């Protein structure tokens, strides 16, 4: 395969003047966290892209809330973990409190997820609007991807060697035609691109209609607001609904999520009036005279659906366009960001001619099972809330205590968030048996398919193995086989594909490393293990070269 010319450019005008920018090879529909992550990732791989977003700017609504450790690891690599964390809650404000009202009776609370040194970063309870702001700033700094807000994506059609599409500038009404190699649909739960492709969604389309009320109300004088990420409020007042009240800044910004419609697509749903919202907010807080201001509101439908296919031809689905599940567990945005992380490096290597086009088939086989797993986990958390409501209504303290203890499985989910592993795709299984995954606790492993474990590389704990995995393949080796480094260097020179190598000073099974002192593990640019050989073969170069050829679908 011949590498494509990435340098044919056109002139774009920026505020800082006129610069030359390459014509986009990938189009992205949707400027939420997933679309922005895709734009940033492609830029980091040197692939020019164009992003279309109907809205004039990033969201002003908290929407999703919570960046879990795997996504924070990516933000660390991209250089935005600190600004994102600075806009979130304190690290110790990670648990949930179960109350009659925020200022009233508390039944109990879950503790924050304990730090077991599974990652170089901690999870961050931060709202989606802040995440989008920081991703947008980073994508703009990259200056490779075009970011077109107030721009409507109209339609697309495939041509033999790419995709043609049309867009409309919503400010001027001007339409424009584009020709790209691939299209990524990150246009949300109601994806127009997915609908145009005729890709069906599998699962329950609607099981509840919900309303988000983003409220300004000062609760900083209540001590618990500094130590919890949110409240599950079960009032005993007539007409006041059960609700989840989420803490967005530990001060005066709160997001109330309540159910306004029944089960099924045909059920009626009536949003609360402004007077009812204020009345309910005062009841939920337990402060009858509280000053409450409605910042904005959003109505949405709770679903459990995963696309039957994540790809059709040259078009890929990512984020909510590919999977829709309830926010209980906080996996929607995180799963979507990791969709982009999985797809971007594959697009880059195919476009640069380093990989066969069939490498892109692995996106569906790897990510769709993760979509189903995270959807099932989220649905389980939703069912748990129903059990808790019944317990609160019963007044039986033992029953209440049981379900509060059980809810720790909702909040403590690093086993699912860090331990997900691909069974097939751009990897070579080594014949070992996959171990059962625990959703609460992460079990590190260098087995093909999983994320390579985090290990600190210096005494000051400033550098992690996770930091090594960004744009290139990395060969991680034991300390007693320098031949692996020679093989990686020779193969890199032969293929013109950057393959870096790194020797671990310690290889300990207690850290999840089974490669052995003379073995090696090939890690993909997304940090997942592609191949493991726990011994030194007769010809390391041949073994490594053959493995890489299979992984990159060059056979």
N, C-alpha and C positions, 0 to 999 in steps of 0.2 A: 504494500500500500504506500502510495506517495503522500508525503506530508503536505497539508494544505498551506498555502501562502497566507500567513496571518498578518502581513505587513501592508497589504493594500488598504490605503486609508482614505478618508475624506475629511474635509475641514469642518470642525464644529466651533461655534462661538460660545465661550464661557465668560463668566464675569471677569475673570482675570485676563481675558484676551482671546486670541485665536490660537488653537492648538490642533495638531493633527491626531485624529483618533481613528483606529481601524474600523472598518465596517463590521457590524455585529455578525457573529456566527451563530449565536443562540438568542432567541427571543424569550422573554419571561413575562407571563401575564399575571399580574398581582404584585402589589408592593407591600404586603404584610411581612412578618418576620421570615417566612419561608422564601418569598420572592427576593427579599433583600439579602438573605443569606446566600441564595443561589448567585445573585449578582456579585457579591463580595468574593465568594469562592472561585467563580470563574475568573474574576480579575486576578486573584492570587495565583491562578494557574496560567495567566497570560492570555485568556480567551475573551475577546470583546463580546459584549452582549448589549441588549436593549431591553429595558423593563417598562411595561405599560401599567399605569395605575389610574383608575378613574377618579379617585379622590384627589383633592388639591394638595394634600399633605398626609403625613402619618396620622394614625388614629388619635383622637383625644379622649378615648374611652379605655378604661383599664383592661377590658376583655379578659384574656388569659392572664394568669398571675402565678409566677413561679418558674425559675430557670433551674432545672435539676443538674446534678454534677456533670453528666456527660456534656450537656450543652454549655455549661460554664467552662469545661475544659476547652471546648472549641473557642469560646470567647477569649479565653486566656491566650490561645495560639494566635487569634486574630487581633489581640491587643485591646479588647474592649471589656475585659472582665472587671477591671477596677471601676470604670465609669458606670457600668451596669450595677455593680454592687453598691456603689455610693448612692444610688437612687432607690435602693431596696430597703427592707426592714433590717434591723440589727440581726446578727447571726443567731442570737439566742431566742428570737421571736419566730420559732418555727412550728410550734404546736397549735392545737385547736382546743378551744374551751367550749364546753357544752353547758348552756345556761337557760334560765327562764328569761332573764334579761341581762344586758351587759353590765349594768350597775347593780343587778340583783343577785339572786341565788345562782351559784355555780355548782353543777353536778360533779364536774371533774374536767380534766384536760389531758391531752396527750403531750408527751415531751417532744422536743425537737429531735430530729434524726441524729443519733450519736455519730461522732467522727471516729471511724475505725481506720483512718489513714488509707482508704481505698482510692483516694484521688488527691491531686495536688490542690484542689479547690473544694469549697463547700457549696452546697446548694444556696440559691439566693431567692428569697421571696420578694419579687419585684413585678410590677405590672407591665402589661404588654406595651402600653404607650411609651414607657421609658425604654424598653428593649428596642422598639422600632426606631426611636430617635437615635440611639447609639449605633444601630446597624446602618441606618441611613448615612450618618456622619462618616462611618468607616468606608462604606461603599463609595461615597463621594470622594474621599481622600484617594481611593485607588485610581480614579480617573481613567479607567479602561471601559467600564460599563456605563452606558447611557441610562439615565433614570428620568423617565418622562411621566411626571404627575399631571393630573387633569387631562389625561389622555386615555381614550377609550379604545380597547381592542375590539375590532369589528368582526373579522372572520379570517379563516385561513384555508389553504388547500395545499395538499402535498404535490410536489413536482418530482421528477425522477431523482434529482440530487439535492433536494431540500424542501423548504416550506415557503410559500408565498403568503403574505398576510397584509391586512389593511388596518390602519389605526386612524383615529380622529382626535385632533386637538380640541378639547371641549371649550377652550377659551376663544379660539378663532374659527372653529368649525372646519378647519382645513384637514383634508384626508391625505394620507400618505401610504404608499406601498413599500413593502420591505421584502427582501429575499434573504432567508437565513438557512442554516443547515438543520437546526433542531429547534423545537418549541417546548418550553416547560410551562405547564399550567399550574400556577399557584394561586388561582383565583377563588379560593374559598369553597365553603360547603355547597353553595349553589352554582358551582363551576359551569359557566357557559361553554367553555372549551370541552369539558367532559361530556356535556349534553350533546354538543355538535358531533362529537366522535361516536356517540351512541354507546358509551361504556356504562353498563348497568352497575348499580350499587347493591351489594348484598347485605341483608340485615334489616333491622327495624328502622323505617324512615322517620317516624315520630312517635315517641312515647310520652312526651310532655311538652307543653308550651311554657316557656320561662320568661321572666322579665328581669333585666338588670337595671337597678337604679343607682346611679353614681351620685353620691350625696356629699355635701359639705356640712359637717357638724363636728364641733370641737369636743372630743372625748379624751383629750390628753390628761385631764385631771383624774381619770380612772386608771389605777395602777396597773391593772391586767393588760391594758392596751399596749404596754411597752414590751410584753413578753409572749404574746400570742400572735399568730398570723391571721386568725379569724375566729368567729363564733358561730356555733350552730345554736340558734335561738328557738326554743320551743315554748311559746307563751301559753299561759293558761287563761287568756283573756278572750272573750267571745269575739269572733270576727277577725282576729289578728292572725295572719298566717304564720306558719313555721317558715323560717328563712335562714339563709347563710349570710352572715355579715363579714365581709373580708376587709382586712386592715391593709391599706395601701401606703400609708406614710406614718403610722403610729401617732397621728395627730388629728387631722381634720378632714381627711378624704377617705370615704368608706363606700364599698360596693355591696349593695344588698341584692341577693339573688333569691327570687321567690317564684313559686309555681303559680301560673295564672290560668292554665288550661288542663283538661283531662287527658286521658290516654287515647291515642289514635289520631289519624290525620284529620278526621272530620269533627273532632271535638271543638267546642267553642272556647274562646279565650278572650277575656276582657281585661285590658291593662287597668291597673289602679289609677284613679284620678289623682291629680296633684295633691288634693286635700287628703286622700286616703294614704298616699305615699308618706306624707308628713306625719299623719296620725300613726301609721304602722312603725315608722322610724322611732318615734317617741316611745311607743310601746316596746319595741325591740331593745332600745337602750335603757328603758326604765327611768327615763327623765322626761316627765310630762311637759315641762316648759322649755325643752331644748330648742334652740334655733336651728332649723334645718333648711338647707337650700338644695334644690335639685340642679345638679350640674348638667347631666344629660341622661338619656335612657336608651335601652336597647331591648328589643323583643327577639327571642330566638327559640328554635325548636330542638329539643334534646333528641339525639339519634344514636343508633349504634349501627354504623354502616361502613363497609370497606369496599372499594372498587373491585369489580371482577378482574380487571387488568389495570396495571399501573402504566401501561404503554400501549400505544397503537401507532405503528409506523414510526415516524420521526417525532411524535408528540408524547410527552411524559407528564403524568400527574404527580403532584407533590403536595404535602400538607393536607388541609381540609378538603381539597379537591379529590384526594385519594382516600381519605378516611375521616369519618365523623364519629366521635364518641363523646359522652358526657364529660364535663370538666372535673368530675370527682376523681382526683388523683393527679391532675395537672399534666397529663401526658400529650394533650393535643398539640400545643406549640412546640414542645420538645421533640415529639416524634417527627413533626414537619421539618424542623431544622436539621434533624439527622437524616431525613430523606434527601435534602439538598446536599448534605455532606457526602452521602453515598454516591449520588449521581454525578456531582461536579467533576471529580477526578476522572471518572470513566469517559465523560464527554470530552474532557481535555485531551486524554491520551488517544482517543479515536480521532479527534480533529487534528491532532499533531502527527498522526500517522504511526504512533507507537503501538497501537492496539487494533485488533480486528473489530469491525462493526458489531459482531455478535457479542462482544463484551457487554454491550448495553442491555442485552437480554437479562443479565444478572441483576439489574436494578429491580425488576419485578419479582424474581425468585428470592431475592434477599429481603426486600423491604415489605412486601405484602404480608408474609407471615408475622412480621413485627407489628404491622397495623392491626391484625386480628388479635394478637396477644395483648396489646395495649388496650384495645377496645374491650376485650373480655375483662381485663383488670378493672377498667373504669366502670363497667356495668356492675361488677361485684361490689364496688364501693357504693354505687347508687342503691343497690339492694340493701346494703348494710345500714344506710340512712333510714330506710323504711323500718328495719328492725329496731333502730334506736328510737324512732318516733313512738312505736308501740310500747317500748319500755318506759319512756317518759310518761306516756299517757296512763300506764298501769300504776305508777307511783311506787312500784316495788324497787327498793334501793339496790338489792342484790342484782336484780335483772338489769337495772340501769348501769351499775358498776361493770357488769360483764361486758356490755356492748361498748362502753367507753374504753375498756381495756382492749377489746377486739379492734377498735378503730385505729390502733397503732399501726395495723397492717395497711391502712389507707395512707398514712403520712410517711411511714418508713418503707420506702420502695426502691432503695439503691440496688437491690438484687436484680430488679427488673430494668432499672434505668442504666446500670453499668454492665450487667451480666448478660444482656441479650447477645445471641450468637447466631450466625448464619449457617444453615445446614448444607446449602448448595449455592453455587454462584461462582464468583471470581475467587475461588479457593480450591485447594487440593486436600480432601480428607486424608488423614493418615491412618485410618483404621481403628482408632481408639473409640471407645463407647462414650457418647455424650452423657454427662452427668445431669441429674435433675436440677432445674433452676429454682432457686428460692427467690420469691419476690422481695422479701424484706432484707435479706443479707446477701451481699455480693461475695462470690467465690472466685478469686482470680485464677486465670488459666492462660497458658500460651498455646492452647489447642487451636487448630485452624478454625476460623469462623468468628472467634471472640475478640473482644478488645484486648490488646496487649496490656498486661498489668502495669499499674503505676508503681514505680520505685524511685525514691530520691537518689539523685546522682551525685550529690555533694553533702557535706556535713551541715552546711548552712540551710539546707532544704530550700534552695532557690531554683533548682533545675530538676525536672522530672523526666522519666522516660516518655511520658505523654507529649512533652514538648518537642520530641524528635520527629513526630509524625505530622507532616503538613502537606508538602507538595510532591515528595519523592517516596519511592520504595526505600525501606531501610532494612538491612540485614542485621539482626541482633544475634550476637554470637556468644558462646561460652569463652572462658579465659584461656583455654588450652588448645586453640585451633586457629593460628594466624592464617592458615590456608584459605579460610573463608573470606578474609579481607582481600586477599589477592584475587580470589574468584570474583568478588563483587566489583572490584576495580576493573578487571579485564572485561567482564560482561558489560559494564557501563560504557567502556570505550567501544566495544564491539557494536552495541545496539544504539548508541547515542542517547540512551535513556539514563537519567541520573539514578544510580543505585548507591546509596550511602551505606556504610557499615559502622556498627558500634559494638565494642566489646564490653560485656558486663563483667565487673570484677567478681561478682558473686552470683551463682546460679543455685537457688535454694527452692526445693519443692514447696516449702512453707509459704513462699511468695507466689506460688502458682506456676513456677518455671520448671518444666519437665524436659527442657531441651538438652540438658546434660552439659558437662564441662567442655565437650568437643562438638556439640551440636550447634544448630543455627535455626533461627525463625525469620521468615521473610514477612515483613509487615507492610501492608498497603498504605497509600497516602492518607486513608481515612482512619488509620490506627488499628485496623482489624488484621488479624493474622491470616495470611494467605497460604502459608506452607511451613511445615516443621520437619526437620530432619535431626533426630536426637543422637547423631553420631557423625563421624567424619567419613565420607565415602572415598572410594579410590580416586575419583575425579570430581572434586567439588565444583569446578567450573561447569562441567557437563551437567551435573545434577541441578545446579542452580539455574543454568540456562534453560534446561528442559522444563523445569517448574515454571519459570517466568513466561515461557512461550505458551504453556497451557493456560496460565492465569489470564494472560492478555489476549487469549483467543486468536493466536497467530497460526494455529495449526489448521 
